[in-house]
Amino acid sequence: MMYKIFYYLHEFYDVFTHCICHRIPERSFKIGNTYFPVCARCTGFYISAFSYFLYTYLFYVEYDLKLILLGFLLLIPAIMDGGSQFIGFRESNNVLRLITGIFGGLGLGILIKSLKFYLILIF
């Protein structure tokens, strides 16, 4: 009985984490024999987006057109790195994936918070 519960919990965890990242082991960081639950790029996205949300919780940020444009520009390296790898143009490495993920997560955080900021102003 207990085995089935753990089996279903593990299956749920597997399905849930595949929805947020592809989890390919060669593209993930590894500590000992254990791989991170998300790839290197997603690790960068989550770390920087969380850090940005924490920063904006503690400090006021004025969302203007320049900051929103910066958010879009910060996403470009991750799109180019992931896109060129996806079409088979080249193979990326985990350090580059992490760096582009950090920039992309910051850009995504800016865009999400600015959207929230402007939606609150509208309503």
Contact map, one row per residue, 1 for C-alpha under 8 A:
111110000000000000000000000000000000000000000000000000000000000000000000000000000000000000000000000000000000000000000000000
111111000000000000000000000000000000000000000000000000000000000000000000000000000000000000000000000000000000000000000000000
111111100000000000000000000000000000000000000000000000000000000000000000000000000000000000000000000000000000000000000000000
111111110000000000000000000000000000000000000000000000000000000000000000000000000000000000000000000000000000000000000000000
111111111000000000000000000000000000000000000000000000000000000000000000000000000000000000000000000000000000000000000000000
011111111100000000000000000000000000000000000000000000000000000000000000000000000000000000000000000000000000000000000000000
001111111110000000000000000000000000000000000000000000000000000000000000000000000000000000000000000000000000000000000000000
000111111111000000000000000000000000000000000000000000000000000000000000000000000000000000000000000000000000000000000000000
000011111111100000000000000000000000000000000000000000000000000000000000000000000000000000000000000000000000000000000000000
000001111111110000000000000000000000000000000000000000000000000000000000000000000000000000000000000000000000000000000000000
000000111111111000000000000000000000000000000000000000000000000000000000000000000000000000000000000000000000000000000000000
000000011111111100000000000000000000000000000000000000000000000000000000000000000000000000000000000000000000000000000000000
000000001111111110000000000000000000000000000000000000000000000000000000000000000000000000000000000000000000000000000000000
000000000111111111000000000000000000000000000000000000000000000000000000000000000000000000000000000000000000000000000000000
000000000011111111100000000000000000000000000000000000000000000000000000000000000000000000000000000000000000000000000000000
000000000001111111110000000000000000000000000000000000000000000000000000000000000000000000000000000000000000000000000000000
000000000000111111111010000000000000110000000000000000000000000000000000000000000000000000000000000000000000000000000000000
000000000000011111111110000000000000000000000000000000000000000000000000000000000000000000000000000000000000000000000000000
000000000000001111111100000000000000000000000000000000000000000000000000000000000000000000000000000000000000000000000000000
000000000000000111111100000000000000010000000000000000000000000000000000000000000000000000000000000000000000000000000000000
000000000000000011111110000000000000011001000000000000000000000000000000000000000000000000000000000000000000000000000000000
000000000000000001111111000000000000011000000000000000000000000000000000000000000000000000000000000000000000000000000000000
000000000000000011001111101100000000111000000000000000000000000000000000000000000000000000000000000000000000000000000000000
000000000000000000000111111100000000001000000000000000000000000000000000000000000000000000000000000000000000000000000000000
000000000000000000000011111110000010001000000000000000000000000000000000000000000000000000000000000000000000000000000000000
000000000000000000000001111110000000000000000000000000000000000000000000000000000000000000000000000000000000000000000000000
000000000000000000000011111110000000001100000000000000000000000000000000000000000000000000001100000000000000000000000000000
000000000000000000000011111111000011111100000000000000000000000000000000000000000000000000000100000000000000000000000000000
000000000000000000000000111111100011001100000000000000000000000000000000000000000000000000000100000000000000000000000000000
000000000000000000000000000111111111000000000000000000000000000000000000000000000000000000000000000000000000000000000000000
000000000000000000000000000011111111000000000000000000000000000000000000000000000000000000000000000000000000000000000000000
000000000000000000000000000001111100000000000000000000000000000000000000000000000000000000000000000000000000000000000000000
000000000000000000000000000001111110000000000000000000000000000000000000000000000000000000000000000000000000000000000000000
000000000000000000000000000001111111000000000000000000000000000000000000000000000000000000000000000000000000000000000000000
000000000000000000000000100111101111100000000000000000000000000000000000000000000000000000000000000000000000000000000000000
000000000000000000000000000111100111111000000000000000000000000000000000000000000000000000000000000000000000000000000000000
000000000000000010000010000100000011111000000000000000000000000000000000000000000000000000000000000000000000000000000000000
000000000000000010011110000100000001111101100000000000000000000000000000000000000000000000000000000000000000000000000000000
000000000000000000001111101110000001111111100000000000000000000000000000000000000000000000000000000000000000000000000000000
000000000000000000000000001110000000011111110000000000000000000000000000000000000000000000000110110010000000000000000000000
000000000000000000000000000000000000001111111000000000000000000000000000000001000000000000000100111111000000000000000000000
000000000000000000001000000000000000011111111100000000000000000000000000000000000000000000000000010010000000000000000000000
000000000000000000000000000000000000011111111110000000000000000000000000000000000000000000000000010010000000000000000000000
000000000000000000000000000000000000000111111111000000000000000000000000000000000000000000000000111111111000000000000000000
000000000000000000000000000000000000000011111111100000000000000000000000000000000000000000000000010011111100000000000000000
000000000000000000000000000000000000000001111111110000000000000000000000000000000000000000000000000001001000000000000000000
000000000000000000000000000000000000000000111111111000000000000000000000000000000000000000000000000001001000000000000000000
000000000000000000000000000000000000000000011111111100000000000000000000000000000000000000000000000001101100100000000000000
000000000000000000000000000000000000000000001111111110000000000000000000000000000000000000000000000001001101100000000000000
000000000000000000000000000000000000000000000111111111000000000000000000000000000000000000000000000000000000100000000000000
000000000000000000000000000000000000000000000011111111100000000000000000000000000000000000000000000000000000000000000000000
000000000000000000000000000000000000000000000001111111110000000000000000000000000000000000000000000000000100110000000000000
000000000000000000000000000000000000000000000000111111111000000000000000000000000000000000000000000000000000100010000000000
000000000000000000000000000000000000000000000000011111111100000000000000000000000000000000000000000000000000000000000000000
000000000000000000000000000000000000000000000000001111111110000000000000000000000000000000000000000000000000000000000000000
000000000000000000000000000000000000000000000000000111111111100000000000000000000000000000000000000000000000000000000000000
000000000000000000000000000000000000000000000000000011111111000000000000000000000000000000000000000000000000000000000000000
000000000000000000000000000000000000000000000000000001111111000000000000000000000000000000000000000000000000000000000000000
000000000000000000000000000000000000000000000000000000111111100000000000000000000000000000000000000000000000000000000000000
000000000000000000000000000000000000000000000000000000011111110000000000000000000000000000000000000000000000000000000000000
000000000000000000000000000000000000000000000000000000010011111000000000000000000000000000000000000000000000000000000000000
000000000000000000000000000000000000000000000000000000000001111100000000000000000000000000000000000000000000000000000000000
000000000000000000000000000000000000000000000000000000000000111110110000000000000000000000000000000000000000000001001000000
000000000000000000000000000000000000000000000000000000000000011111110000000000000000000000000000000000000000000000000000000
000000000000000000000000000000000000000000000000000000000000001111111000000000000000000000000000000000000000000000000000000
000000000000000000000000000000000000000000000000000000000000000111111100000000000000000000000000000000000000000000000000000
000000000000000000000000000000000000000000000000000000000000001111111110000000000000000000000000000000000000010000000000000
000000000000000000000000000000000000000000000000000000000000001111111111000000000000000000000000000000000000011001000000000
000000000000000000000000000000000000000000000000000000000000000011111111100000000000000000000000000000000000000000000000000
000000000000000000000000000000000000000000000000000000000000000001111111110000000000000000000000000000000010000000000000000
000000000000000000000000000000000000000000000000000000000000000000111111111000000000000000000000000000000111111000000000000
000000000000000000000000000000000000000000000000000000000000000000011111111100000000000000000000000000000011001000000000000
000000000000000000000000000000000000000000000000000000000000000000001111111110000000000000000000000000000010000000000000000
000000000000000000000000000000000000000000000000000000000000000000000111111111000000000000000000000000110110000000000000000
000000000000000000000000000000000000000000000000000000000000000000000011111111100000000000000000000000111011000000000000000
000000000000000000000000000000000000000000000000000000000000000000000001111111110000000000000000000000010000000000000000000
000000000000000000000000000000000000000000000000000000000000000000000000111111111000000000000000000100110000000000000000000
000000000000000000000000000000000000000010000000000000000000000000000000011111111100000000000000100110110000000000000000000
000000000000000000000000000000000000000000000000000000000000000000000000001111111110000000000000000000000000000000000000000
000000000000000000000000000000000000000000000000000000000000000000000000000111111111000000000000000000000000000000000000000
000000000000000000000000000000000000000000000000000000000000000000000000000011111111100000010000100100000000000000000000000
000000000000000000000000000000000000000000000000000000000000000000000000000001111111110000000000000000000000000000000000000
000000000000000000000000000000000000000000000000000000000000000000000000000000111111111000000000000000000000000000000000000
000000000000000000000000000000000000000000000000000000000000000000000000000000011111111111000000000000000000000000000000000
000000000000000000000000000000000000000000000000000000000000000000000000000000001111111111110000000000000000000000000000000
000000000000000000000000000000000000000000000000000000000000000000000000000000000111111110000000000000000000000000000000000
000000000000000000000000000000000000000000000000000000000000000000000000000000000011111110000000000000000000000000000000000
000000000000000000000000000000000000000000000000000000000000000000000000000000000001111111100000000000000000000000000000000
000000000000000000000000000000000000000000000000000000000000000000000000000000000001111111100000000000000000000000000000000
000000000000000000000000000000000000000000000000000000000000000000000000000000000001100111110000000000000000000000000000000
000000000000000000000000000000000000000000000000000000000000000000000000000000000000100111111000000000000000000000000000000
000000000000000000000000000000000000000000000000000000000000000000000000000000001000100001111101100000000000000000000000000
000000000000000000000000001000000000000000000000000000000000000000000000000000000000000000111111100000000000000000000000000
000000000000000000000000001110000000000110000000000000000000000000000000000000000000000000011111110000000000000000000000000
000000000000000000000000000000000000000100000000000000000000000000000000000000000000000000001111111000000000000000000000000
000000000000000000000000000000000000000000000000000000000000000000000000000000000000000000011111111100000000000000000000000
000000000000000000000000000000000000000110010000000000000000000000000000000001001000000000011111111110000000000000000000000
000000000000000000000000000000000000000111111000000000000000000000000000000000000000000000000111111111000000000000000000000
000000000000000000000000000000000000000010010000000000000000000000000000000000000000000000000011111111100000000000000000000
000000000000000000000000000000000000000010010000000000000000000000000000000011001000000000000001111111110000000000000000000
000000000000000000000000000000000000000111111000000000000000000000000000000001000000000000000000111111111000000000000000000
000000000000000000000000000000000000000010011111100000000000000000000000000000000000000000000000011111111100000000000000000
000000000000000000000000000000000000000000011001000000000000000000000000011011000000000000000000001111111110000000000000000
000000000000000000000000000000000000000000011000000000000000000000000000011111000000000000000000000111111111000000000000000
000000000000000000000000000000000000000000011111100000000000000000000000001000000000000000000000000011111111100000000000000
000000000000000000000000000000000000000000001001100100000000000000000010010000000000000000000000000001111111110000000000000
000000000000000000000000000000000000000000000000000000000000000000000111111000000000000000000000000000111111111000000000000
000000000000000000000000000000000000000000000000100000000000000000000011001000000000000000000000000000011111111100000000000
000000000000000000000000000000000000000000000001110110000000000000000010000000000000000000000000000000001111111110000000000
000000000000000000000000000000000000000000000000000100000000000000110010000000000000000000000000000000000111111111000000000
000000000000000000000000000000000000000000000000000000000000000000010011000000000000000000000000000000000011111111100000000
000000000000000000000000000000000000000000000000000000000000000000000000000000000000000000000000000000000001111111110000000
000000000000000000000000000000000000000000000000000010000000000000000000000000000000000000000000000000000000111111111000000
000000000000000000000000000000000000000000000000000000000000001000010000000000000000000000000000000000000000011111111100000
000000000000000000000000000000000000000000000000000000000000000000000000000000000000000000000000000000000000001111111110000
000000000000000000000000000000000000000000000000000000000000000000000000000000000000000000000000000000000000000111111111000
000000000000000000000000000000000000000000000000000000000000001000000000000000000000000000000000000000000000000011111111100
000000000000000000000000000000000000000000000000000000000000000000000000000000000000000000000000000000000000000001111111110
000000000000000000000000000000000000000000000000000000000000000000000000000000000000000000000000000000000000000000111111111
000000000000000000000000000000000000000000000000000000000000000000000000000000000000000000000000000000000000000000011111111
000000000000000000000000000000000000000000000000000000000000000000000000000000000000000000000000000000000000000000001111111
000000000000000000000000000000000000000000000000000000000000000000000000000000000000000000000000000000000000000000000111111
000000000000000000000000000000000000000000000000000000000000000000000000000000000000000000000000000000000000000000000011111
